[in-house]
Amino acid sequence: MGFARKWQWFVLLLILGVLGPSVRVFAIPAFARKYNLRCSDCHEAWPKLNNFGQTFKDNGYQLMTGRDAPIYQQASYFPIMFRSMPLWHRESNNRVAVDIVPGNPAAGQAESRITTSGFDITGLDIWTAGTLYKNISFAVEPAISNSGTVFLLNYFVRFDNLLNSRWLNLKVGKFELDNLISEQRELTLSATGGFYQNYHFTPIGDRTSFGLGDNQLGAELMGHSINSYTRYSISVLNSNDGQLSSATNSYDLYADFSQGFEIPRLGLQRVGAYSYVGERPTFFDTSNGAPITGTGMGNRSFSRTGVYGLWYMGKFDLSTFYMHGQDNVFLGNGVRADQPMNLPPGAAGPTWNGGFVEAHYTYNPQLIFFGRGETVLMSRQANPAIRKDLGDVRVWTVGYRWYPIMSSRAGLAWHQEYAIGRTVGTAPLTGRDDVTNSFLMGFDFDF
Amino acid sequence: MIKGRSVALALLVTWLISSSLFSFAQESKIADLSGNAKAGKALYRRYCITCHGVHGDGAGENAPHVDPKPRDFTKATFKCRSTPSGDLPTDSDLYDTISRGIYNSAMPSWRPLTRQQRADLVAYIKTFSPRFHEEPPVASIVIPPEPPTSAESVKRGEALFQSLNCWSCHGKEGRANGPSALTLTDSKGYPILPFDFTKAPHFKCGETPRDVFKDLSTGLDGTPMPSFADSMKPDQIWDVVHYIQTFAESDRSFFHRAKSEGKLQ
């Protein structure tokens, strides 16, 4: 196998492994088994929560029927769930740098379309969660990627209804931010459309490591009304994007507030606002040249702020999301804060705006159609010499999920999805737009 | 010709009557809300079907695993009512039960659903029994204002609790351990336990003193708990309400609240 061929395999693995379809977590038959409820009680179509499921989650995975503590379960009951998805997918990227002469990079490179297809699996999620006692909840979720890497996605304990008030719930550990439009419960799964671009966007050249959709380490105080129409949460989080064994010397803050209201015949509507304010170091103390964990210095700030809405019109609903992002000039340019002389002339903190509209048509609890249009547009580059729209992203995704099996014990979904995305100016050689598209179909099941 | 008109008229009248009955059965009225059974059907199939079953007979796929058993809507026998024993519940009674849930059972509170959705569910649940369109609606009982909780009232309630043999099921200390407790069955023959008053305020049909008054007055149909409307006067029922509250261990019970607020000496 020549070098070029290996390089192509590397690209393929990159597409399949790094950007490949990722399993999402939050559809938990362990709860369905515990309470004898079907998936559709808590999910519009799993894994997308409805308000009953949201309230259940806000109550600390309790129905508040007086039987939530594990002592009321049969001794043989163990709150565990597995989820995986065997699938077939096709991935295409129109501008991959490929050696002109395979195996001979010295002969130069050209951009070429790489298209791959084949069977795969998403990996495996093992999720155990529930109650340790009345009003004490927990979750532990090790996940195995399709390349065999094991990592901890969730790991927390939560003290519910402190002082006998549903407005005081304290969660400590690693957990998903309180995003009402949850990336971990989203319906899309493909490499191109399987995540919210806004939740992970950073400008080209920016060194801020943060994703609004990434699980974070810290403590969350949240509260909600009896039906979760009114909700708030405030979190204090490590400034390291949820990396375990990676202490930091600063903390980030995240806050979310939302309010639901009813419109007769249309259903429950919800509007909310959120803000994440954090810091990231621009350099570290080093040992033999390697950064020493937890010694970050020259911290500089960034923020992600926006609003969202969940709009129901009978069987049709829209999720709308807006974000304004900004990073400090040193983060945006990847320059140490103690070396301002290295900033390019006219450097500024990058700012951008993004958002998406995601539509769902829930024909019935066992069939849902979805589509999403998403965009991120730079409004100011960190380096004024960079073209203004470099890194702008647009992604469109459509698909459906059919659930032939749905019970209080397990679920099976047939999933088909197509997504196409364009990133402005990121083609590796020509600087033209990079276009990827994904088609995915498979059997998503959990039990 | 006249015969043909008569037949047509008869058909029209039949259609009008049946359609009016149909529409009656398909709707619910809860305060300013009008529930629609068609909308309720979709909700029922999403949220209720696994326990209460596709035919509303309480034979859903989870019914064998649930205790107490899901309500059989085809019988139109409901525990939590504001109407006299044996009568149909009001739409508001059904709405309140859906909203509140049944504590210490598999039935959760469905308050996370919108008010309209709950009203629609009421409309659909009523379609499972012909009684809802065969029988006229029944008015709720009148609950007189609660007299002040007092030591005398509690003492009178205790005497009634003894003389009416409440203790034989609920136990002398209200712990659901009376001599008859383990022999009780519901109207379908399933074993059923009396309510443990120490668990108050989590009564099955509501937590307020008025709810408990209502339980004593109307009874819980389908269970061995009878109506005491004929054997006690309203002020006596209030006395019993006050007495059974003294069993509550939770300081959230209104008895303990009354005591802490100095209303009960």
Interface residues (C-beta under 8 A of the other chain):
Chain A: Y35 N36 L37 R38 S40 D41 N50 N51 F52 Q54 T55 L63 M64 T65 G66 R67 N164 I226 N227 S228 E262 P264 R265 G267 L268 N364 P365 S407 S408
Chain B: A42 R45 R46 Y47 I49 T50 C51 E61 N62 H65 V66 G101 I102 Y103 N104 S105 A106 M107 P108 S109 W110 R111 P112 L113 T114 R115 Q116 Q117 K199 H202 R252
